[in-house]
């Protein structure tokens, strides 16, 4: 795990350079690359992309493969809509579509550009470290890396997703958590930026947690415990 307070510059971590299976946290790489290229003018988020049969990934999370009558092969959407499926629904088919459109080499180049050099993007296996995911989150939240509008749009996609049972679960209801989960076999994770609720004292902070080797219930419980302890440490409530 790693927790970063951007205002004090302090970091707390444990095994932050250890490699874990990234699972769906890899969708953050495609998201950052897509919006960075939009910022550079190399593509438009309104460009269209069409689903191919080779894109359909029926395993795991997502809705594009789950509802073929609604989203048949040949279904066309904008790149922005594809990114929305990929992040909000953790859609594996949408990730494959964007990987094809962007090119895995370009995504890997973006990772190296920001210094996430310990991440292996499907070469030969999809692994990363808590510190590398922290670097990706920082660039997503940095309005100077894309633009204030594009950064805000990425964070909006990561807020109120279909998977709110980990980092956000134990926090006050009004707390905003822009995040992405990952799950693969016995590795479970969640990574995001927590924005204090109205009335809280303090600023946002970054948190990345991996659990490896426990059953899903225990792993999610651990992620929740760390999330709550971090929130209680960094966000002080006003006294009544």
Steps between C-alpha positions, in 0.01 A plus 500: 500500500594862465330816628611843381404838645577756226482793741757381752688297240507208742457138396419189703559167330547127540637282217438791263760375250383140503345374177137387508259391229350826375172347379257780413723772639663479155194679365642815657795480258272507197293780654803720560647429156170575325450834673865598463475442123177700491684784675782481246249515214593156363140382531157625604295339773208534258672275245308177439609145575321181394490175694659205321445134578865480613427769760227308679625375837225305672707427811481727804334837531320720250174540313604506132552122482221425748223654288574409136150591387552855621870519410556269202825462309509806274364728772654846464565752774726798567837457667358691796212253529742209474708646783183540706417131461859408582515697826145516635417137418860372497412364157762261364372523143528880510858467623588271209341746258706790633815289513453422132427860410784652701751219459659327798839643404362853537347415837831354617680812376264715708578291808873549445446872440357546849759275663285190559790278399417206726171434323482217247207553267420149376873444446500217589240552775300798616678605822558827679598648837314728741753776429446476123122520540553806719694662213210431262248649743712811542507560124126442466438761771759746370320763286830605344564153359185507288277799577272603785197384299648165395638427847161575655330275246727206583437545872127517435513165318672352805233629741182305588593197293322165509758380756480706818553225759870553580668836567175703506290259708603594858534873435234765568231485232575846362871424449606495136734218397633496142639149470543174312484144634681187387424131558681192376501163675630576854618856427259783579573871485359850495677824420374854499484856620284585800347846522385592853132551559362845558589609852811286516838650582778425255541442130485206264739208529607205287471137606594172331437165672571145377408180683647171382430149624179550700145411404302781342301583812808529720687698234221751458473529877870583518468765229207656687689500831800675344273749324320591821820527706656725236194723488491532878869595501490759223151651519406652837135574559381825659410458865129539573 
